Amino acid sequence: MNLKNFLQNQIDKGNTNWKSRSALIRAAKEKVNGHTNRIINEFEQKFRFGSSIDQKNKEIKRYFNKQPKNSLISVVGAVKTINLKLPENNQISETIIYNRLEDPKFNENNLKGQTLNNQVSKTAPYDVKITKNLKEQLKQIRKPGIYLYLEITQRGGSTLRLKTNEDYGSLDRSFPPNNDSLKLIKKLINEKKL
């Protein structure tokens, strides 16, 4: 079996995580040289190279770097977003996010995970009556790649939930439902737009 067929076979089987390019070439019973490396280059986007922890760390760091400095992040939301980028057999849990939040090498933006303790004093802005005007302004901000909607919190208040795709920085944040938040959301979207 030639190298191209072997690579396509691995892709078809979903076997796309390899420790290194060399390991993949050797698994095909080929020698590592310029020719085999050029063939690997053709298929490179279909494979992930590095140990499983290296892959996880790379995606966590990428996610952290996209978040605004000194902000609170939803750990559950971070796990869901990061796992979309990782293979099914190499998923992360909330524990690794909490550990990386404590590590300044990963957490260069000084992010903090949302907890009950750091949210209790901030509940008053969420206990407001939602006006028709606010709902209209939400609709004006929404467009493909920007999801902005009202959510009812577990304690019965309202929150603005902003989620964006990669073109707008892969944001996943909540805000108090008010005009100041809308201004901040517009600013964030404009800063993150690629």
Buried (B, 14 or more C-beta within 10 A) or exposed (E): EEBEEBBEEBEEEEBBBBEEBBEBBEEBEBEBEEEBEEBBEEBEEEBBBBEBEEBBBBBBBEBBEBBBEEBBBBBEBBBEBBBEBBBEEBEBEEEBBEEBBEEEEBBEBEBEBBEEEEBEEEEEBBEEEEEEEBEEBBEEBEEEEBBBEEEEEEEEBBBBBBBBEEEBBBBBBBBBBBEEBBEBBEEBBEEBEE
